[in-house]
Amino acid sequence: MLNKVHLGILGLGTVGSGVVSILQQNAQDIQTRTEYEIIIKRVLVLNPKEPQKITGDFELTDKADDILLDPEIDIIIEVIGGIEPARSFILKALHNGKHVITANKDLLALHGQELLQVAKEEGKDLFFEASVAGGIPIIAAMKQSLAANRISQIIGIINGTTNYILTAMADQGRDYQEVLAEAQKLGYAEADPTSDVEGLDAARKLAILASIAFNSRITLSDVYVEGISKITRDDLLYAAELGSTIKLLAIGKHQDEGIEIRVHPAIIPKTHPLASVSGVFNAIYIVGNAIGETMFYGRGAGSLPTGSAVVSDLMQVIRNIQTKSSAAINCSCYLDLPIKTSSEFFTSFYIRLLVIDEPKVLATLALLFAEANISFASIIQKPRENKEAEIVLVTHPCREGQLQEALDSVRAYSKVLNIKNVIRFETDSQ
């Protein structure tokens, strides 16, 4: 006779429905692989009397304590999102002897250390594979399969909304606002897309990934963030002219002087493994001292992909219960590494300027950058109407502090009408 494990689910929205659907559709396989019968006992919803996206042989409740305090329930799945009441629910669940699985990136980016510490003290599992990159098994891979490595770089496309927008702009020559409206219509972007397009969603995910990759606690406030709202189709056309494309990248680097942690649009060569990641797909590129370069690719969101990650965590928790090995690898942040400031970032830059089209303007710009010890790798100049010219300067790698010094001088130069955009490069050699 099979052992039984009782499950409580907090939330029955997009992800919660995906979890229930997978548990129902794949019940026999999951039961065989875990040697446990999984019983969904109760699910928390806003209104138990309203029709739900999915139904099953479980009780609906609008009272969290019906789940959190039920002594028969062994495992809690939290998929309601947000900070509160999710944080309080998870803490209460752990204190009441329940293992927890969550898909809540916002909560983990801000309070992950607290939650993992409580899980350790209570001897319970707190798993969160679904909090980053949907169905891509990246967290388990870093905590287990890549655990023998010292990871030096983690670079990811981990927001499908922005990747969809930039892909459509690059491939179809369309404007940002037009593609954003299309993404909202298709359900790829929220009505308020700020968290996605301004890089905050990716920053939260990067804080989680980098904490694991570098074994040092990183929170959302440590991440330098820029979004894609200033990227134009002109920038993408110039990037193509340079043999490159533009992606919103989440970048973490473990260097001798500390951790570099940033989210921003970046120009990458078309030969880079991430350059071909298109549409709503996600990918995470990792460099380890033993494995070398490796990349994980797949769907970064959606009911079933994210639900898949949750159920995979559930199966691992059940195995841990069976082998009495819970809380074995909940937290891996045993270092306290310094975080580099943005002025210390070292990269090449793309600078697009509108200037008065006169002799000596380019020479003066070169002098202003030279005074900050910056030289140019390439220059593109295109005449415009009204005796104006658009110039794209590509610098050799330099410190960001140097660049800001040069840009202050450029802004003060009367022949410069507008600094239209500044975008960092990310290449294999940096």
N, C-alpha and C positions, 0 to 999 in steps of 0.2 A: 504494500500500500504506500502511495506517494505521500511525502510530507506536504504540508500546506503552508503557504505564506500569505498573509492578508495585507492588502494594499489600500491606502487612502490617497486620493488625488485631489489636490487643491487647484481647481480650475478646469473648465471643460471648453475652452476656446479653441483656437487653431491648433496649438501644440497638444493640449489635453485630449482633444478629439483624435489626433494622430496617434497618441499613445494607446488609447483604448482600442482604436481600429487595428493597430498592429498586434496587440495582445489577443484580440478576437480572431483575426485572420491567421496568425501564425501560432496559435495556442499549442497545437500538437508538437511542433518543432521546438518551441521554447520550453515546453514541459519536458521533452525528451532530453534536451541539452542541459537543463538545470536539475532534473530529477525532482522538481517541485511543482505542485499545482498552485498557480497564482490566482488568488481570488480578490477581485476588486470589491471591497466591502462598501465604501462610501466615497462620494465625489462632492466636493464643495462647488456650488454654483450660486449666482446672485439670486435667482428665483427658481426654486425647485418645481414650481407649477408651470413654468413656461416650457414649450417644446425645445429640445436640445438638438445639436447637430448630430449627435450619435446617442444611441440608447444601449442598454445592456442590463444584465442581472445584478444591478447594484443600486444602492440607495442614494438619492440626491438629498443634499442638505445645504442650508444657508448658514449653518453654525459651525465655525471652524473647530470648536472644541469637541464636536461630535466625532471628529477624526483624530485630533491631536491628543485627546485624553482617553481614547478607546484602547484598553489594554490588549485587545485582540489584534489590533493593527500593528504590524511589524515595520512597515516601510511607508514613508510619505514621499509623494512626488509633488513638488511645488512648481506650477506653471501658470501662476497668476501674474507674475511680472511686477515691476516697480520695487520701491524700497520698503515701504510700509503698506500693508501689514505683513508683507512677505518675510521680512527680517524677524519680526516677533513670532510669526508662525513657525519658522525654522528653528529658532532658539527653543521655543516651547516643545517642539517635537523632539529635539535632541535631549533636552532635559527630562523628557518623559520616556526615554529609552528607545526612540525610534531612529532608524537609519533614514537619511534624507537624500533625495536626488532632485536637483534643480536645474532649470534652464535659464536662470536669471543673471544675465551678464551685468546689468546695472548694479544689482545688489553685491555681487562678488567683487566687482571693481572697486567698490567703496568699503565693504565690510567683510571681505573674504577672510582676512586674518582672524577677525573675531570669531566668525562662524567655524572656521577650521580648528581653531583652538578649543572651542567648546566641544566640537565633535571628538577631538582627541581626548579631552578630559572625560567625556562620557563613554569613550570606547566604541563610538559609532562611526559608520561611514557617512561621508558627505561627498557625493559625486556630482560632477557638473559638466560632463562632456558636451551637452547640448547648448551650453552657454556661449560657445564660440564655433562659428563656421558650420552650423546646422548638422548635417549628417557626416561631415568629414571627421574621421576618428583621430583628431590631432592631439587632444589632451592625454588620452591613454597612451598614444604613441610616444609622446615626450616623457611621460612619467615611467614608462615601462620599456618599450622597444628601443628608445634612444637614450636610456638612462646611463649607459656606459660612456656617453659622449660629453665633452665640454662643448656646448653650443656657443658659437661666436656670432651667428647672425640668424635672425628670423624676420623674413620680409613677406608680407601677405597682402592679398586682395581679399578683404574680409567683410566687405559691405556690398551686397549685390545691387542695391539701388544705384549707388554711384558708378559701379562698373557698367551697369546697363546704360546709364546716361552717357558716360564717356565713350563707350563702344559705339553707340548710335551716332553721336556727334562726329566721331572719327570716320566711321564707315560711310555715313550718309551725308556728311557736310551740313548738319543741321545745327540750329542754335540751342543753347542750354535750356532756355525757358520752354521752348517747344517740346523738347524731349522730356523734360521734367513733367510737363502736363500729361504727356503720353504715359509716362511711368505711373503717374497717379491714377490715370484711367484704367490701366492694366492691373493695378493692385500691387505694383512693385515699390511704390512710394506712398507714404502716409499723406493724409490731407495737410498736416504740418510736417514737412520733410526735413526740418532743421537738424534733428539728431543725425540723420543719414548724410545729408549734403554738406554739413559743416564739420563732418569727421568725428562727431562725438561717439556714435555707435562703434566705429572702428577703434577709437581710442580706448573705450571700455574693454573691448575684446583683447586689444593689445596688452593692456595692463595685466590681464589674466594670463595670456600666453607668455609674456616676458617674465613674469614672476616665476613661472614653472621652468622656462628655458634657462634662466640665469640664476635660479635658486636664491633670489633676493626679492623682498617684498616691494612691489611697484603698485601704486594706486593711480586712479584717474588723474589726480592733480600733478603727477610726475610726468605726464605725457604732453609733449608739445603738439598742438593741434591746429591744422588749417583745413578748410573744406574746399569744394570744387566750384563754388558759385562764381568765382572770378575767371574760370577757364572759358575761353571762347573758341569758336571753330577756327579762328585765325591762329591761335596757339597750337591747335592740333595740326593745322596745315604746315606750320613752320616745323613742328616736331617731325612730321612725315618727311619734310625736306631734309631734315637732319638724320634720316634713317631710324626714327624713333617713334614712340607713341607716349601718351600721357595716361597714367593710372593713379587712382588714390591708393597710396601704399601705407601700410602699417609697418614701421621699420624699428627693429630692436637690434642693437649691436653691443656686444660685450667687448670693450677695448681696455687697454692697459690703464687708462686714466678714469675709467668708469663706464656706466651704461648710457648709451645714446638711445633715446626712446621718443619716437615722433610719428605723427600721422599727417600727411599732406599730399597734394598732387605732386607727382614726380615724373620726369621724362626718363624713359628707359629705352635702350636700344631694342629694335625688333627681334634681335637674337636672344634677348633675355627670356628665360622660361616663362615669366609672368606676362610677357607682352601679348601672348596669344590667348590669354584667359579672357573670354568675352561674355557679354550679356550679364545675366544674374549669377553666373558661376563664381565660386570662390577658389582661392588657391593659397597655400602657405609654403614658402620656399625656406628651407633650413640648411644651415651649414654647421656641421659638427666635425670635431677634430679626428674622429674615427670613421664616421660614415661618409664624410665629404659632403657633397650636395645632394639633397633629396627634396621632393616636392609632393605635397598632398593636394588633391584637386577634387572638386565635387560641388554639389548643390549646398549652398550656405544657409538656406532657410526653407520654410515650407512645412506644412503639417506633418507629412510622412517622413521626410529626411530628418527633421528635428526630433520627431517622435522616435525614429530609429535609434538616435543617440541616447535618448532617455531610456528606452527599453534595454539597450545594450548595457547601460549602467545598472539597471535593475537586475539584469541577469548576473552581473558581477557581484552585486551586493548579496544576492542569494547564495552564490558560491562561497562568498566570504562568511556568511552565516553558517553555511554547512561545514566549513573548515575551521571555524572559530578564528578567523584572521582579519576581523574588521578593524578599521582605523589604522591599517598597516602603513599606507602611503598617502594619508590625507593631505599633509602639508610638506612641501619640499624646500621651503625658504629658510635655509640655514645660514645665509650670508647677509651682509648689510653693505651693499656696494653703493658708491656715490653715483648720483645721477648728473649727467652733463647738462649744462645750460645750452640754450639755442645758440648763443654766441660762439660756443665751442664746436658746433657741427662743422664738419669738413666735407665739402662737396663742390661740384661744379654748378654753375648757375646759368639759366637762360634769363635774359633781361630784354624785354620788348619796350622800345621807346618811340615816341613821336617827337620829332625835332624839326627845327627850321632847316630847310635844305640849302645850306650855304657852305662855302669852302671853310676848311679848318674845324668844322664841328666835330667830325669823327676823330680828328687828331686831338682835339681838346678833351673829348671823352676818354680817349686812350690815356691821356696824361692824368686825368682825375682818378682813373682806376689804378694807374701805375703808382700814384702817390700812396695808395693803400696796399701796394705790393701785389696787385692783381693784374694778370695778363690775359689776353683773349686766345681761345682755341679756334674760334671762327667768328665771322661777321657776315650778316645778311643785311643788305640795304635795298629798300624798294621805294621809289618815288611815289608821292601821293599828290593830290591836287593842292592848289593854293601855296605852292612853294614849300610843301612839307614833305618829310620823308619818314618812313618807318624803318627803324634799325633794330635788328636782333643781335645781341651780343652774347656769345657763349664763352664763359670764363674757364680758365684752368682751375683745378680744385683749389679752394681757399677756405679759410675760416669764415663762418658767417659774420663774426664781428668785423672782419675786414670788409666784407661786402657792405654791411650797413654803413660803415664809415665812408665808403666810396659813394653809396647812394645818397647820403646826406649832401655830398658835394655836387652830385649830379642834379639833385632837386634845386640847388641854388644857382645852377647854370642857366642863364637867361634864354639860351637857344633850345633848351629842352622844354617841350610843351606838356608832356605827360609821360610818366612811367606807367605803361599800360599793364605790365605784369612781370612778376619775378617768380620763376619756378626752379626748383632744385632738380638736379640730375641724380639718378641712381644707376650706377654701372657695376659690372662684375668686379672691377678693380678697386672699388672704394672700400 
